[in-house]
């Protein structure tokens, strides 16, 4: 559960930068191809990064 032979993250990062004008790339060391099924420390990093990304790029909604 510490390596991934399914995906080539170098290729993915290279192609990801071509998706648009604004792309965020975060490398998660020790992650599996499904990051949410990786070890607990990896999952914690994944969710911390997602939280940071959402706070930066997803507009807050006001309560009705």
PDB file with one MODEL, atoms N, CA, C and O in Angstrom:
MODEL        1
ATOM      1  N   UNK A   1       0.818  -1.200   0.000  1.00  0.00           N
ATOM      2  CA  UNK A   1       0.000   0.000   0.000  1.00  0.00           C
ATOM      3  C   UNK A   1       0.862   1.265   0.000  1.00  0.00           C
ATOM      4  O   UNK A   1       0.436   2.304   0.505  1.00  0.00           O
ATOM      5  N   UNK A   2       2.060   1.184  -0.559  1.00  0.00           N
ATOM      6  CA  UNK A   2       2.910   2.374  -0.591  1.00  0.00           C
ATOM      7  C   UNK A   2       3.361   2.745  -1.995  1.00  0.00           C
ATOM      8  O   UNK A   2       4.070   3.736  -2.168  1.00  0.00           O
ATOM      9  N   UNK A   3       2.969   1.975  -2.993  1.00  0.00           N
ATOM     10  CA  UNK A   3       3.370   2.282  -4.368  1.00  0.00           C
ATOM     11  C   UNK A   3       2.200   2.007  -5.294  1.00  0.00           C
ATOM     12  O   UNK A   3       1.254   1.309  -4.929  1.00  0.00           O
ATOM     13  N   UNK A   4       2.272   2.559  -6.490  1.00  0.00           N
ATOM     14  CA  UNK A   4       1.190   2.380  -7.439  1.00  0.00           C
ATOM     15  C   UNK A   4       1.758   2.005  -8.798  1.00  0.00           C
ATOM     16  O   UNK A   4       2.466   2.793  -9.423  1.00  0.00           O
ATOM     17  N   UNK A   5       1.448   0.817  -9.243  1.00  0.00           N
ATOM     18  CA  UNK A   5       1.909   0.369 -10.555  1.00  0.00           C
ATOM     19  C   UNK A   5       0.840   0.589 -11.620  1.00  0.00           C
ATOM     20  O   UNK A   5       1.063   0.275 -12.789  1.00  0.00           O
ATOM     21  N   UNK A   6      -0.305   1.119 -11.239  1.00  0.00           N
ATOM     22  CA  UNK A   6      -1.423   1.291 -12.169  1.00  0.00           C
ATOM     23  C   UNK A   6      -1.266   2.559 -12.998  1.00  0.00           C
ATOM     24  O   UNK A   6      -1.492   2.537 -14.208  1.00  0.00           O
ATOM     25  N   UNK A   7      -0.888   3.649 -12.372  1.00  0.00           N
ATOM     26  CA  UNK A   7      -0.828   4.946 -13.038  1.00  0.00           C
ATOM     27  C   UNK A   7       0.590   5.492 -13.046  1.00  0.00           C
ATOM     28  O   UNK A   7       1.366   5.238 -12.125  1.00  0.00           O
ATOM     29  N   UNK A   8       0.923   6.235 -14.076  1.00  0.00           N
ATOM     30  CA  UNK A   8       2.217   6.921 -14.156  1.00  0.00           C
ATOM     31  C   UNK A   8       1.971   8.386 -13.811  1.00  0.00           C
ATOM     32  O   UNK A   8       1.525   9.162 -14.656  1.00  0.00           O
ATOM     33  N   UNK A   9       2.264   8.760 -12.570  1.00  0.00           N
ATOM     34  CA  UNK A   9       1.942  10.115 -12.109  1.00  0.00           C
ATOM     35  C   UNK A   9       2.704  11.192 -12.866  1.00  0.00           C
ATOM     36  O   UNK A   9       2.224  12.318 -12.994  1.00  0.00           O
ATOM     37  N   UNK A  10       3.886  10.855 -13.367  1.00  0.00           N
ATOM     38  CA  UNK A  10       4.633  11.830 -14.166  1.00  0.00           C
ATOM     39  C   UNK A  10       3.896  12.184 -15.450  1.00  0.00           C
ATOM     40  O   UNK A  10       3.807  13.354 -15.821  1.00  0.00           O
ATOM     41  N   UNK A  11       3.372  11.177 -16.119  1.00  0.00           N
ATOM     42  CA  UNK A  11       2.586  11.426 -17.335  1.00  0.00           C
ATOM     43  C   UNK A  11       1.308  12.196 -17.024  1.00  0.00           C
ATOM     44  O   UNK A  11       0.935  13.122 -17.745  1.00  0.00           O
ATOM     45  N   UNK A  12       0.652  11.805 -15.953  1.00  0.00           N
ATOM     46  CA  UNK A  12      -0.601  12.478 -15.579  1.00  0.00           C
ATOM     47  C   UNK A  12      -0.346  13.949 -15.295  1.00  0.00           C
ATOM     48  O   UNK A  12      -1.101  14.802 -15.761  1.00  0.00           O
ATOM     49  N   UNK A  13       0.695  14.265 -14.545  1.00  0.00           N
ATOM     50  CA  UNK A  13       1.007  15.665 -14.239  1.00  0.00           C
ATOM     51  C   UNK A  13       1.336  16.431 -15.508  1.00  0.00           C
ATOM     52  O   UNK A  13       0.948  17.591 -15.649  1.00  0.00           O
ATOM     53  N   UNK A  14       2.042  15.801 -16.429  1.00  0.00           N
ATOM     54  CA  UNK A  14       2.383  16.463 -17.690  1.00  0.00           C
ATOM     55  C   UNK A  14       1.157  16.782 -18.523  1.00  0.00           C
ATOM     56  O   UNK A  14       1.047  17.873 -19.084  1.00  0.00           O
ATOM     57  N   UNK A  15       0.235  15.833 -18.605  1.00  0.00           N
ATOM     58  CA  UNK A  15      -0.987  16.063 -19.372  1.00  0.00           C
ATOM     59  C   UNK A  15      -1.956  16.985 -18.638  1.00  0.00           C
ATOM     60  O   UNK A  15      -2.680  17.750 -19.276  1.00  0.00           O
ATOM     61  N   UNK A  16      -1.978  16.924 -17.320  1.00  0.00           N
ATOM     62  CA  UNK A  16      -2.902  17.756 -16.539  1.00  0.00           C
ATOM     63  C   UNK A  16      -2.669  19.232 -16.809  1.00  0.00           C
ATOM     64  O   UNK A  16      -3.616  20.017 -16.853  1.00  0.00           O
ATOM     65  N   UNK A  17      -1.422  19.608 -16.987  1.00  0.00           N
ATOM     66  CA  UNK A  17      -1.135  21.028 -17.215  1.00  0.00           C
ATOM     67  C   UNK A  17      -1.708  21.530 -18.532  1.00  0.00           C
ATOM     68  O   UNK A  17      -1.758  22.738 -18.765  1.00  0.00           O
ATOM     69  N   UNK A  18      -2.134  20.633 -19.381  1.00  0.00           N
ATOM     70  CA  UNK A  18      -2.728  21.019 -20.666  1.00  0.00           C
ATOM     71  C   UNK A  18      -4.252  21.123 -20.613  1.00  0.00           C
ATOM     72  O   UNK A  18      -4.881  21.443 -21.621  1.00  0.00           O
ATOM     73  N   UNK A  19      -4.845  20.861 -19.467  1.00  0.00           N
ATOM     74  CA  UNK A  19      -6.303  20.856 -19.356  1.00  0.00           C
ATOM     75  C   UNK A  19      -6.925  22.245 -19.453  1.00  0.00           C
ATOM     76  O   UNK A  19      -8.076  22.376 -19.868  1.00  0.00           O
ATOM     77  N   UNK A  20      -6.199  23.256 -19.085  1.00  0.00           N
ATOM     78  CA  UNK A  20      -6.754  24.599 -19.115  1.00  0.00           C
ATOM     79  C   UNK A  20      -5.727  25.620 -18.689  1.00  0.00           C
ATOM     80  O   UNK A  20      -4.554  25.308 -18.483  1.00  0.00           O
ATOM     81  N   UNK A  21      -6.201  26.864 -18.559  1.00  0.00           N
ATOM     82  CA  UNK A  21      -5.297  27.950 -18.183  1.00  0.00           C
ATOM     83  C   UNK A  21      -4.922  27.917 -16.717  1.00  0.00           C
ATOM     84  O   UNK A  21      -3.861  28.412 -16.337  1.00  0.00           O
ATOM     85  N   UNK A  22      -5.773  27.343 -15.891  1.00  0.00           N
ATOM     86  CA  UNK A  22      -5.523  27.335 -14.452  1.00  0.00           C
ATOM     87  C   UNK A  22      -5.691  25.907 -13.945  1.00  0.00           C
ATOM     88  O   UNK A  22      -6.812  25.407 -13.851  1.00  0.00           O
ATOM     89  N   UNK A  23      -4.597  25.261 -13.624  1.00  0.00           N
ATOM     90  CA  UNK A  23      -4.617  23.873 -13.159  1.00  0.00           C
ATOM     91  C   UNK A  23      -3.809  23.782 -11.873  1.00  0.00           C
ATOM     92  O   UNK A  23      -2.721  24.350 -11.775  1.00  0.00           O
ATOM     93  N   UNK A  24      -4.334  23.077 -10.900  1.00  0.00           N
ATOM     94  CA  UNK A  24      -3.625  22.850  -9.644  1.00  0.00           C
ATOM     95  C   UNK A  24      -3.134  21.410  -9.619  1.00  0.00           C
ATOM     96  O   UNK A  24      -3.917  20.478  -9.804  1.00  0.00           O
ATOM     97  N   UNK A  25      -1.846  21.230  -9.393  1.00  0.00           N
ATOM     98  CA  UNK A  25      -1.266  19.889  -9.317  1.00  0.00           C
ATOM     99  C   UNK A  25      -0.615  19.729  -7.947  1.00  0.00           C
ATOM    100  O   UNK A  25       0.222  20.536  -7.544  1.00  0.00           O
ATOM    101  N   UNK A  26      -1.010  18.684  -7.246  1.00  0.00           N
ATOM    102  CA  UNK A  26      -0.427  18.370  -5.942  1.00  0.00           C
ATOM    103  C   UNK A  26       0.035  16.924  -5.987  1.00  0.00           C
ATOM    104  O   UNK A  26      -0.740  16.028  -6.319  1.00  0.00           O
ATOM    105  N   UNK A  27       1.276  16.703  -5.658  1.00  0.00           N
ATOM    106  CA  UNK A  27       1.805  15.336  -5.603  1.00  0.00           C
ATOM    107  C   UNK A  27       1.699  14.829  -4.166  1.00  0.00           C
ATOM    108  O   UNK A  27       2.162  15.479  -3.229  1.00  0.00           O
ATOM    109  N   UNK A  28       1.092  13.677  -4.012  1.00  0.00           N
ATOM    110  CA  UNK A  28       0.901  13.077  -2.698  1.00  0.00           C
ATOM    111  C   UNK A  28       1.813  11.855  -2.613  1.00  0.00           C
ATOM    112  O   UNK A  28       1.536  10.828  -3.233  1.00  0.00           O
ATOM    113  N   UNK A  29       2.885  11.963  -1.855  1.00  0.00           N
ATOM    114  CA  UNK A  29       3.836  10.865  -1.712  1.00  0.00           C
ATOM    115  C   UNK A  29       3.174   9.672  -1.026  1.00  0.00           C
ATOM    116  O   UNK A  29       2.461   9.835  -0.036  1.00  0.00           O
ATOM    117  N   UNK A  30       3.411   8.487  -1.549  1.00  0.00           N
ATOM    118  CA  UNK A  30       2.907   7.260  -0.936  1.00  0.00           C
ATOM    119  C   UNK A  30       1.457   6.961  -1.249  1.00  0.00           C
ATOM    120  O   UNK A  30       0.885   6.022  -0.693  1.00  0.00           O
ATOM    121  N   UNK A  31       0.848   7.746  -2.134  1.00  0.00           N
ATOM    122  CA  UNK A  31      -0.559   7.546  -2.457  1.00  0.00           C
ATOM    123  C   UNK A  31      -0.770   6.456  -3.496  1.00  0.00           C
ATOM    124  O   UNK A  31       0.077   6.224  -4.358  1.00  0.00           O
ATOM    125  N   UNK A  32      -1.904   5.799  -3.398  1.00  0.00           N
ATOM    126  CA  UNK A  32      -2.307   4.794  -4.380  1.00  0.00           C
ATOM    127  C   UNK A  32      -3.154   5.484  -5.453  1.00  0.00           C
ATOM    128  O   UNK A  32      -3.456   6.672  -5.335  1.00  0.00           O
ATOM    129  N   UNK A  33      -3.541   4.741  -6.504  1.00  0.00           N
ATOM    130  CA  UNK A  33      -4.295   5.366  -7.580  1.00  0.00           C
ATOM    131  C   UNK A  33      -5.635   5.908  -7.101  1.00  0.00           C
ATOM    132  O   UNK A  33      -6.149   6.864  -7.682  1.00  0.00           O
ATOM    133  N   UNK A  34      -6.208   5.325  -6.064  1.00  0.00           N
ATOM    134  CA  UNK A  34      -7.385   5.909  -5.411  1.00  0.00           C
ATOM    135  C   UNK A  34      -6.885   6.459  -4.084  1.00  0.00           C
ATOM    136  O   UNK A  34      -6.762   5.728  -3.101  1.00  0.00           O
ATOM    137  N   UNK A  35      -6.599   7.751  -4.069  1.00  0.00           N
ATOM    138  CA  UNK A  35      -5.968   8.350  -2.894  1.00  0.00           C
ATOM    139  C   UNK A  35      -6.777   8.166  -1.619  1.00  0.00           C
ATOM    140  O   UNK A  35      -6.201   8.076  -0.535  1.00  0.00           O
ATOM    141  N   UNK A  36      -8.098   8.109  -1.728  1.00  0.00           N
ATOM    142  CA  UNK A  36      -8.921   7.970  -0.528  1.00  0.00           C
ATOM    143  C   UNK A  36      -8.859   6.561   0.062  1.00  0.00           C
ATOM    144  O   UNK A  36      -9.350   6.334   1.167  1.00  0.00           O
ATOM    145  N   UNK A  37      -8.261   5.614  -0.663  1.00  0.00           N
ATOM    146  CA  UNK A  37      -8.079   4.258  -0.133  1.00  0.00           C
ATOM    147  C   UNK A  37      -6.643   4.022   0.306  1.00  0.00           C
ATOM    148  O   UNK A  37      -6.280   2.897   0.648  1.00  0.00           O
ATOM    149  N   UNK A  38      -5.834   5.048   0.301  1.00  0.00           N
ATOM    150  CA  UNK A  38      -4.440   4.948   0.727  1.00  0.00           C
ATOM    151  C   UNK A  38      -4.360   4.898   2.246  1.00  0.00           C
ATOM    152  O   UNK A  38      -5.383   4.929   2.929  1.00  0.00           O
ATOM    153  N   UNK A  39      -3.150   4.820   2.767  1.00  0.00           N
ATOM    154  CA  UNK A  39      -2.952   4.752   4.222  1.00  0.00           C
ATOM    155  C   UNK A  39      -3.479   6.024   4.895  1.00  0.00           C
ATOM    156  O   UNK A  39      -3.666   7.055   4.247  1.00  0.00           O
ATOM    157  N   UNK A  40      -3.711   5.929   6.197  1.00  0.00           N
ATOM    158  CA  UNK A  40      -4.290   7.047   6.951  1.00  0.00           C
ATOM    159  C   UNK A  40      -3.501   8.350   6.815  1.00  0.00           C
ATOM    160  O   UNK A  40      -4.121   9.394   6.611  1.00  0.00           O
ATOM    161  N   UNK A  41      -2.172   8.348   6.915  1.00  0.00           N
ATOM    162  CA  UNK A  41      -1.441   9.611   6.759  1.00  0.00           C
ATOM    163  C   UNK A  41      -1.610  10.220   5.362  1.00  0.00           C
ATOM    164  O   UNK A  41      -1.678  11.440   5.216  1.00  0.00           O
ATOM    165  N   UNK A  42      -1.677   9.369   4.347  1.00  0.00           N
ATOM    166  CA  UNK A  42      -1.880   9.858   2.982  1.00  0.00           C
ATOM    167  C   UNK A  42      -3.278  10.458   2.849  1.00  0.00           C
ATOM    168  O   UNK A  42      -3.440  11.541   2.287  1.00  0.00           O
ATOM    169  N   UNK A  43      -4.278   9.760   3.360  1.00  0.00           N
ATOM    170  CA  UNK A  43      -5.654  10.282   3.310  1.00  0.00           C
ATOM    171  C   UNK A  43      -5.755  11.626   4.013  1.00  0.00           C
ATOM    172  O   UNK A  43      -6.432  12.533   3.527  1.00  0.00           O
ATOM    173  N   UNK A  44      -5.089  11.761   5.151  1.00  0.00           N
ATOM    174  CA  UNK A  44      -5.122  13.038   5.876  1.00  0.00           C
ATOM    175  C   UNK A  44      -4.553  14.150   5.009  1.00  0.00           C
ATOM    176  O   UNK A  44      -5.120  15.241   4.957  1.00  0.00           O
ATOM    177  N   UNK A  45      -3.458  13.896   4.338  1.00  0.00           N
ATOM    178  CA  UNK A  45      -2.852  14.905   3.443  1.00  0.00           C
ATOM    179  C   UNK A  45      -3.785  15.232   2.289  1.00  0.00           C
ATOM    180  O   UNK A  45      -3.941  16.396   1.920  1.00  0.00           O
ATOM    181  N   UNK A  46      -4.411  14.195   1.714  1.00  0.00           N
ATOM    182  CA  UNK A  46      -5.344  14.395   0.595  1.00  0.00           C
ATOM    183  C   UNK A  46      -6.480  15.317   1.024  1.00  0.00           C
ATOM    184  O   UNK A  46      -6.787  16.284   0.328  1.00  0.00           O
ATOM    185  N   UNK A  47      -7.102  15.028   2.158  1.00  0.00           N
ATOM    186  CA  UNK A  47      -8.229  15.840   2.593  1.00  0.00           C
ATOM    187  C   UNK A  47      -7.793  17.237   3.020  1.00  0.00           C
ATOM    188  O   UNK A  47      -8.553  18.190   2.848  1.00  0.00           O
ATOM    189  N   UNK A  48      -6.601  17.381   3.569  1.00  0.00           N
ATOM    190  CA  UNK A  48      -6.076  18.724   3.871  1.00  0.00           C
ATOM    191  C   UNK A  48      -5.902  19.528   2.582  1.00  0.00           C
ATOM    192  O   UNK A  48      -6.256  20.706   2.533  1.00  0.00           O
ATOM    193  N   UNK A  49      -5.363  18.902   1.547  1.00  0.00           N
ATOM    194  CA  UNK A  49      -5.165  19.589   0.266  1.00  0.00           C
ATOM    195  C   UNK A  49      -6.501  19.938  -0.383  1.00  0.00           C
ATOM    196  O   UNK A  49      -6.660  21.031  -0.927  1.00  0.00           O
ATOM    197  N   UNK A  50      -7.457  19.020  -0.329  1.00  0.00           N
ATOM    198  CA  UNK A  50      -8.786  19.305  -0.884  1.00  0.00           C
ATOM    199  C   UNK A  50      -9.449  20.469  -0.155  1.00  0.00           C
ATOM    200  O   UNK A  50     -10.059  21.336  -0.780  1.00  0.00           O
ATOM    201  N   UNK A  51      -9.325  20.482   1.167  1.00  0.00           N
ATOM    202  CA  UNK A  51      -9.895  21.571   1.958  1.00  0.00           C
ATOM    203  C   UNK A  51      -9.252  22.906   1.588  1.00  0.00           C
ATOM    204  O   UNK A  51      -9.941  23.914   1.431  1.00  0.00           O
ATOM    205  N   UNK A  52      -7.936  22.901   1.452  1.00  0.00           N
ATOM    206  CA  UNK A  52      -7.223  24.127   1.081  1.00  0.00           C
ATOM    207  C   UNK A  52      -7.650  24.605  -0.303  1.00  0.00           C
ATOM    208  O   UNK A  52      -7.867  25.799  -0.510  1.00  0.00           O
ATOM    209  N   UNK A  53      -7.772  23.667  -1.256  1.00  0.00           N
ATOM    210  CA  UNK A  53      -8.177  24.012  -2.617  1.00  0.00           C
ATOM    211  C   UNK A  53      -9.594  24.584  -2.624  1.00  0.00           C
ATOM    212  O   UNK A  53      -9.867  25.587  -3.283  1.00  0.00           O
ATOM    213  N   UNK A  54     -10.489  23.931  -1.882  1.00  0.00           N
ATOM    214  CA  UNK A  54     -11.879  24.410  -1.852  1.00  0.00           C
ATOM    215  C   UNK A  54     -11.978  25.806  -1.244  1.00  0.00           C
ATOM    216  O   UNK A  54     -12.721  26.647  -1.750  1.00  0.00           O
ATOM    217  N   UNK A  55     -11.238  26.063  -0.160  1.00  0.00           N
ATOM    218  CA  UNK A  55     -11.267  27.392   0.443  1.00  0.00           C
ATOM    219  C   UNK A  55     -10.729  28.451  -0.505  1.00  0.00           C
ATOM    220  O   UNK A  55     -11.151  29.607  -0.457  1.00  0.00           O
ATOM    221  N   UNK A  56      -9.794  28.059  -1.371  1.00  0.00           N
ATOM    222  CA  UNK A  56      -9.188  29.030  -2.301  1.00  0.00           C
ATOM    223  C   UNK A  56     -10.039  29.257  -3.537  1.00  0.00           C
ATOM    224  O   UNK A  56     -10.068  30.372  -4.058  1.00  0.00           O
ATOM    225  N   UNK A  57     -10.735  28.235  -4.025  1.00  0.00           N
ATOM    226  CA  UNK A  57     -11.361  28.333  -5.325  1.00  0.00           C
ATOM    227  C   UNK A  57     -12.870  28.164  -5.386  1.00  0.00           C
ATOM    228  O   UNK A  57     -13.487  28.526  -6.388  1.00  0.00           O
ATOM    229  N   UNK A  58     -13.472  27.629  -4.348  1.00  0.00           N
ATOM    230  CA  UNK A  58     -14.925  27.433  -4.357  1.00  0.00           C
ATOM    231  C   UNK A  58     -15.569  28.542  -3.544  1.00  0.00           C
ATOM    232  O   UNK A  58     -15.289  28.689  -2.354  1.00  0.00           O
ATOM    233  N   UNK A  59     -16.428  29.321  -4.182  1.00  0.00           N
ATOM    234  CA  UNK A  59     -17.054  30.427  -3.447  1.00  0.00           C
ATOM    235  C   UNK A  59     -17.904  29.919  -2.289  1.00  0.00           C
ATOM    236  O   UNK A  59     -18.620  28.925  -2.406  1.00  0.00           O
ATOM    237  N   UNK A  60     -17.807  30.619  -1.186  1.00  0.00           N
ATOM    238  CA  UNK A  60     -18.635  30.278  -0.025  1.00  0.00           C
ATOM    239  C   UNK A  60     -20.077  30.648  -0.321  1.00  0.00           C
ATOM    240  O   UNK A  60     -20.354  31.667  -0.953  1.00  0.00           O
ATOM    241  N   UNK A  61     -20.975  29.822   0.133  1.00  0.00           N
ATOM    242  CA  UNK A  61     -22.403  30.119  -0.047  1.00  0.00           C
ATOM    243  C   UNK A  61     -22.939  30.702   1.246  1.00  0.00           C
ATOM    244  O   UNK A  61     -22.529  30.306   2.337  1.00  0.00           O
ATOM    245  N   UNK A  62     -23.841  31.626   1.115  1.00  0.00           N
ATOM    246  CA  UNK A  62     -24.443  32.227   2.311  1.00  0.00           C
ATOM    247  C   UNK A  62     -25.687  31.420   2.689  1.00  0.00           C
ATOM    248  O   UNK A  62     -26.409  30.942   1.815  1.00  0.00           O
ATOM    249  N   UNK A  63     -25.934  31.270   3.995  1.00  0.00           N
ATOM    250  CA  UNK A  63     -27.126  30.533   4.423  1.00  0.00           C
ATOM    251  C   UNK A  63     -28.386  31.283   4.036  1.00  0.00           C
ATOM    252  O   UNK A  63     -28.418  32.513   4.043  1.00  0.00           O
ATOM    253  N   UNK A  64     -29.408  30.543   3.701  1.00  0.00           N
ATOM    254  CA  UNK A  64     -30.699  31.172   3.317  1.00  0.00           C
ATOM    255  C   UNK A  64     -31.496  31.631   4.499  1.00  0.00           C
ATOM    256  O   UNK A  64     -32.589  32.171   4.334  1.00  0.00           O
TER     257      UNK A  64
ENDMDL
END
